[in-house]
């Protein structure tokens, strides 16, 4: 089942912060975050495994709450280069070990000067 | 550039024609995935390979679709008797899967630039 991302779109001024949420109704093993710019392939940002860990990558970090099956992506001090559509891809925690990712519909982030 | 390449980048075809796309993954990667993406949507899983074995196929993959990875390196995705509804971006991703000592593990998927298919 497709995870739900919120918000659908957000506009930020340079230097502002944003949070993008990803929620699933299924038990998850991992959450993968990608950024896609128009006409380009999705670019990997980070992966979080169940265990409630938090990861950081420069000014972008993420958390995973496995009890709530929710992940959040945090963008701080946004830069123009952060503009794009952010997708979360979820991997279900099934005994069969399914490795396919199910992606949300994306959150379009626009950073303006 | 992730190191995953796809060919062609664009394909325009007429309804009813067959098309074939190629994906070359990162050389040491043993996993290869195919996804389809339409405008305003996230990628949708189609199928994946571990080495040359096709391990999982989505219900989205009708009988008109077939994928191969004959030597565990490059992969091809063929669509027979194309329909207008097949118009989409077809994305390939590769990853490296290492069997875990215990439990399970996952792999990071690196996407190629995609092949944009337009069916007239």
Contacts between the chains, C-beta under 8 A, distances in Angstrom:
chain1	res1	chain2	res2	distance
A	2	B	42	7.7
A	29	B	104	7.0
A	29	B	106	6.6
A	30	B	106	4.8
A	32	B	108	7.3
A	32	B	109	7.1
A	34	B	111	7.6
A	40	B	113	7.1
A	41	B	2	7.2
A	41	B	91	6.3
A	41	B	111	4.1
A	41	B	112	6.0
A	41	B	113	5.0
A	41	B	114	5.5
A	42	B	43	6.8
A	42	B	91	7.5
A	42	B	111	4.9
A	43	B	2	7.5
A	43	B	111	7.4
A	44	B	2	7.8
A	44	B	108	5.8
A	44	B	109	7.1
A	44	B	110	6.0
A	44	B	111	7.6
A	47	B	106	6.9
A	47	B	108	5.7
A	49	B	106	6.9
A	87	B	42	4.7
A	87	B	43	7.4
A	89	B	42	7.4
A	89	B	43	7.7
A	89	B	109	7.9
A	91	B	106	5.9
A	97	B	104	5.3
A	98	B	56	6.7
A	99	B	31	7.6
A	99	B	48	6.8
A	99	B	56	7.4
A	99	B	97	7.6
A	99	B	106	6.5
A	99	B	107	7.1
A	100	B	33	7.6
A	100	B	45	4.2
A	100	B	48	6.5
A	100	B	56	6.0
A	100	B	58	7.3
A	101	B	33	8.0
A	101	B	43	7.7
A	101	B	45	6.4
A	101	B	109	6.7
A	102	B	45	6.8
A	103	B	41	8.0
A	103	B	42	3.0
A	103	B	43	5.1
A	103	B	44	7.3
A	104	B	42	5.5
A	105	B	40	7.2
A	105	B	41	6.0
A	105	B	42	5.7
A	106	B	40	7.7
A	106	B	41	7.6
A	106	B	42	5.5
